[in-house]
Amino acid sequence: PPHLAKYAMSYVFVQAEFGLACPVSMTDAAARTLRKFGDPKLFGAYIDGLTSTDAETRYTGAMFMTETQAGTDIAMTETRAVPDGDGWRLSGKKWFTSNPDADVVLTLAKYPGGDDTTRGVGLFMLPKVLPDGTRNSYVIDRLKDKMGTRSMPSGEITLDGAYALQVGRLDHGFKQMAEMINTSRLSNAMRSAALMRRAVSESVEHARARVVFGKPLMEQPLMRNTILPLALEAEAALGLIFHSGDMLQKADAGDENAKSLIRVLTPIAKHYICKKARWVTGEAMEIRGGNGYIEDW
Ligand SMILES: Cc1cc2nc3c(=O)[nH]c(=O)nc-3n(C[C@H](O)[C@H](O)[C@H](O)COP(=O)(O)OP(=O)(O)OC[C@H]3O[C@@H](n4cnc5c(N)ncnc54)[C@H](O)[C@@H]3O)c2cc1C
């Protein structure tokens, strides 16, 4: 579907279930990245799996990028890739991988002869299951004890000579991975906008029902003063997401102006909306009073 429709439907869904949206977004982003840069002969079947809606045959996607010393600074990547026939063998440790048991993983590794910048890091596709039906050689060392998004696991991985296929040009690895990161960033912003909407809806519902000093909270001027800015932020976030979805659609269709705009809109939306979501949801917790601090609520 068009990006705008995708974001609109996801925005509604995420208000009910947040964790699933991360693997769904990475699956979408992996298919997009493989389509854009991968050899269709090599990756056609994987793209079909990633875009399938059949529960029996569908694949999910993930990205193994972060290493202990290489988070923001990806040029510090230590995972090594060595050529092996038509493919590559990858060895190293990945420190933060969401949806770690995905079927199709995009990952970064240093290749022989590459320099010490991000140009020395290539993009590879790691299948969970090898063409002969056996499991690829990497293990999940442990799952992370995250503070949030707990319904979706994130893990630490050791790649032990894992089989992988090269995606696009080796020295464009990070540039190509940025396509997946940016698609995930916009999705993150959409999900945070949805969390804000849910928080505002809960706040309004509670303020209408809860009576203090003889009147519903909603009729108390200071409560209205508290809720209005939250509603404005939620509305503004939705506007920014829909505008960005529209620009991404136009950019994909070749509109140069939209291409420049989406480059700027993506980090702005991610930065602004995700930060605001923490404030809006924190305020919404206070609106529920003591219950706002209790897990059941
Ligand atoms: C819920 C969750 C899910 C994740 N899922 C994945 C995943 O699926 N795959 C994956 O690969 N990674 C994943 N990550 C990891 C994430 O991508 C990294 O944590 C992130 O890239 C930052 O790297 P770092 O933790 O090493 O922080 P660092 O690079 O050490 O940065 C620490 C802080 O310094 C700031 N900073 C960095 N450079 C500068 C600078 N030049 N000037 C000023 N400040 C700077 C950063 O913004 C950050 O606030 C996930 C993280 C979280 C929280």
The ligand as an ORCA input file, in Angstrom:
! r2SCAN-3c Opt
* xyz 0 1
  C      14.723     -0.479     22.059
  C      15.988     -0.530     21.250
  C      16.050     -1.353     20.154
  C      17.219     -1.422     19.403
  N      17.223     -2.268     18.331
  C      18.357     -2.358     17.570
  C      18.396     -3.227     16.427
  O      17.413     -3.902     16.093
  N      19.545     -3.317     15.728
  C      20.655     -2.591     16.040
  O      21.642     -2.689     15.343
  N      20.648     -1.742     17.117
  C      19.521     -1.623     17.890
  N      19.505     -0.775     18.982
  C      20.736     -0.111     19.377
  C      20.824      1.337     18.893
  O      20.797      1.387     17.509
  C      22.109      1.935     19.483
  O      21.981      1.905     20.886
  C      22.316      3.332     18.967
  O      22.791      3.290     17.648
  C      23.310      4.134     19.825
  O      24.513      3.463     19.952
  P      25.187      3.271     21.386
  O      24.190      2.604     22.281
  O      26.499      2.595     21.182
  O      25.409      4.728     21.934
  P      26.684      5.649     21.706
  O      27.077      5.618     20.266
  O      27.713      5.284     22.710
  O      26.071      7.066     22.054
  C      25.806      7.489     23.400
  C      25.134      8.849     23.366
  O      26.001      9.823     22.757
  C      25.328     10.527     21.747
  N      26.283     10.889     20.699
  C      26.840     10.088     19.767
  N      27.677     10.797     18.976
  C      27.637     12.060     19.416
  C      28.286     13.260     19.033
  N      29.110     13.275     17.978
  N      28.018     14.364     19.727
  C      27.176     14.357     20.784
  N      26.508     13.256     21.184
  C      26.742     12.124     20.515
  C      24.260      9.570     21.258
  O      23.174     10.261     20.639
  C      23.834      8.881     22.561
  O      22.891      9.672     23.229
  C      18.350     -0.655     19.741
  C      18.282      0.191     20.842
  C      17.126      0.259     21.593
  C      17.099      1.168     22.788
*
